[in-house]
Amino acid sequence: MEAYFDDILQYVVIPVIGFLCLMYRSQQTIATKVAVLEALLDRTKEGHDREIKEMRETVKAIFQKLDGIEQALRK
């Protein structure tokens, strides 16, 4: 009976525990990579949002100048 327990422990339980440890490490590595990618995505999105806001402000300024020129020409 004890021999069966040793065999089960040696050939089933220990490899399963080893496999689970390997899977846990892999999962932690993947979770870290996902967190880094999410941070990069957020930073990139913030940069794009800032650029779009600056472009809108520039376009508004251009239209204001054009309106001013149009009004000056009508007078």
ABEGO torsion letter per residue (X at the ends): XAAAAAAAAAAAAAAAAAAAAAAAAAAAAAAAAAAAAAAAAAAAAAAAAAAAAAAAAAAAAAAAAAAAAAAAAAX
